[in-house]
Amino acid sequence: MFDEVSTHYDRTNTVLSMGNATLWRVATTRAVAPRAGEKILDVAAGTGTSSASLARNGASVVAADFSHGMIEVGRQRQAANPFISFVQADATDLPFDDDTFDAVTISFGLRNIVDPKAALAEFYRVTKPGGRVVVCEFSRPPLAPVRAGYAAYLRYGMPVLARLASSNPAAYEYLMESIEAWPSQPALAAWMREAGFDRVAWRNLTAGIVALHRGWKPLTVHAPAPEKAPALAKWTDGKPATATGARPPATKSTAGKPSAKSTAARPAAKPATTKSTAGKPAKSTTEGPAAAPQSAGTGASEDSSSAIPSEGE
Ligand SMILES: C[S@@+](CC[C@H](N)C(=O)[O-])C[C@H]1O[C@@H](n2cnc3c(N)ncnc32)[C@H](O)[C@@H]1O
């Protein structure tokens, strides 16, 4: 289906979103807050419009999508951009090592993936400890009148505009159905937590027609191994102790696929330096701890443009 709409995809987006698509992209890029030298994975990147925005400050962006047609259009459009590389890949089976990316993001793609929870687990696996994930997706406006107006637009307005703007208007019927079937903001946040992300929060855009969700992969603690195991220590990691009682340091899962997949993907450690705020109420307009990027381990510091006020947690 995406191969069929690839040629006029961006133009159709602009028309159907009534110009809001650009604002949503800007907000997504701010939430990811890419920095020069960082490695960012843009999943379901389509023609790479979102990737170009992410690469603007000198981050290296891998634009992954499973549609050959979308990728081909993207490769042509972004040919002059040295910071973007396109990879044909399925979001539920990413061809990347564990702990590879500083940030993983997906815009208007998670809803299209047959098994979105499997995709979130993959996002978690390939994100570095301390790294972040940002999901931009259509969502559920909290206010009933907005919800009703939006439902009417999806049913009656959008098909008319799709006929005018798209090379394949029938494909946009699917858009309406998939938006209506998509989970609410708290439900998606719960999926992200299930996948292992910490401090998950979201921010509504355009009255909740779209929502940005963001979370962090907890830092793994690498405590130095003691010279000698304490006499009363009863803890074991299942490995034999050495003759002196010294134990090998806890190891982080390494890059290798596929064996690394099975272990490193599991949520485990809490961040070493920060307390999780998941599940706690947060202010809706200010940068609370739930919205602050984790500086330890990423070398990143908070900037106001990257904050997502959390709502409904
Ligand atoms: C609506 S487009 C979004 C494109 C782009 N992120 C944007 O914001 O313009 C959805 C994209 O998801 C891709 N997609 C759907 N399922 C996928 C999967 N399992 N793995 C990778 N890409 C997928 C489609 O090929 C399509 O390019």
The ligand as an SDF file (V2000), in Angstrom:
LIG
                    3D

 27 29  0  0  0  0  0  0  0  0999 V2000
    2.3740    7.0430    7.2960 C   0  0  0  0  0  0  0  0  0  0  0  0
    3.9740    6.5920    6.7840 S   0  0  0  0  0  0  0  0  0  0  0  0
    5.0090    7.5880    7.7990 C   0  0  0  0  0  0  0  0  0  0  0  0
    6.2660    8.0130    7.1330 C   0  0  0  0  0  0  0  0  0  0  0  0
    7.1240    9.0390    7.8770 C   0  0  0  0  0  0  0  0  0  0  0  0
    7.5220    8.5740    9.1840 N   0  0  0  0  0  0  0  0  0  0  0  0
    6.4310   10.3580    7.9950 C   0  0  0  0  0  0  0  0  0  0  0  0
    6.2270   10.8350    9.1070 O   0  0  0  0  0  0  0  0  0  0  0  0
    6.1190   10.9400    6.9830 O   0  0  0  0  0  0  0  0  0  0  0  0
    4.0730    5.0090    7.5130 C   0  0  0  0  0  0  0  0  0  0  0  0
    5.3210    4.2380    7.0880 C   0  0  0  0  0  0  0  0  0  0  0  0
    5.3780    3.0520    7.8670 O   0  0  0  0  0  0  0  0  0  0  0  0
    6.0280    2.0770    7.0890 C   0  0  0  0  0  0  0  0  0  0  0  0
    5.8310    0.7810    7.7280 N   0  0  0  0  0  0  0  0  0  0  0  0
    4.6580    0.1510    7.9780 C   0  0  0  0  0  0  0  0  0  0  0  0
    4.8850   -1.0090    8.5960 N   0  0  0  0  0  0  0  0  0  0  0  0
    6.2340   -1.1160    8.7500 C   0  0  0  0  0  0  0  0  0  0  0  0
    7.0990   -2.0830    9.3240 C   0  0  0  0  0  0  0  0  0  0  0  0
    6.6130   -3.2170    9.8770 N   0  0  0  0  0  0  0  0  0  0  0  0
    8.4200   -1.8610    9.3150 N   0  0  0  0  0  0  0  0  0  0  0  0
    8.9250   -0.7330    8.7690 C   0  0  0  0  0  0  0  0  0  0  0  0
    8.1750    0.2200    8.2060 N   0  0  0  0  0  0  0  0  0  0  0  0
    6.8350    0.0410    8.1980 C   0  0  0  0  0  0  0  0  0  0  0  0
    5.3880    2.2500    5.7200 C   0  0  0  0  0  0  0  0  0  0  0  0
    6.1460    1.6750    4.7030 O   0  0  0  0  0  0  0  0  0  0  0  0
    5.3110    3.7720    5.6310 C   0  0  0  0  0  0  0  0  0  0  0  0
    6.4040    4.3080    4.9530 O   0  0  0  0  0  0  0  0  0  0  0  0
  1  2  1  0
  2  3  1  0
  2 10  1  0
  3  4  1  0
  4  5  1  0
  5  6  1  0
  5  7  1  0
  7  8  2  0
  7  9  1  0
 10 11  1  0
 11 12  1  0
 11 26  1  0
 12 13  1  0
 13 14  1  0
 13 24  1  0
 14 15  1  0
 14 23  1  0
 15 16  2  0
 16 17  1  0
 17 18  1  0
 17 23  2  0
 18 19  1  0
 18 20  2  0
 20 21  1  0
 21 22  2  0
 22 23  1  0
 24 25  1  0
 24 26  1  0
 26 27  1  0
M  CHG  2   2   1   9  -1
M  END
$$$$
